[in-house]
Amino acid sequence: MSDVTSLNVEFLFHLHATLDAPAVVPGGPHGTRVIVGINGGTVTGPKVNGTLAHLGADWLTMRADGTAQLDVRALIHTNDGAVIHTHYKGIMAPTDNGPRITTAPLFETGDERYTWLNGIQAVAVGTPGAGTVDYDVYRIL
């Protein structure tokens, strides 16, 4: 068993996404499905800078316990011409300060400047807004 009591992380970037109005499929066997398209956004930080493509979505499931399970795919177009696919699952849960999102992003790219992303596990902490979502994304070292 591990004796790790904290994680060593490196801040990669802040992601700000603007979102489409949700499409809702209520009463499914796993809960209510809410599909939220990504219509743009920005990525800014010490390791990655760029924009989010108007392509991608969060296929989340609202669960009976008040939490939501996220399943997101998005494309980052970096300012220097690379394309990075990101996929993450996570949980949005209510807190005393409003909803909090925690996710585990993975990345895919063939651009040599960013292939280091292919071999990392990231974690992200985020908050939803009115038609937006914001995350701080970290590499686990």
Summary of the structure (lengths in Angstrom):
residues: 141
radius of gyration: 15.5
end to end distance: 18.9
largest distance: 44.8
contacts: 402
relative contact order: 0.21
helix: 4%
strand: 63%
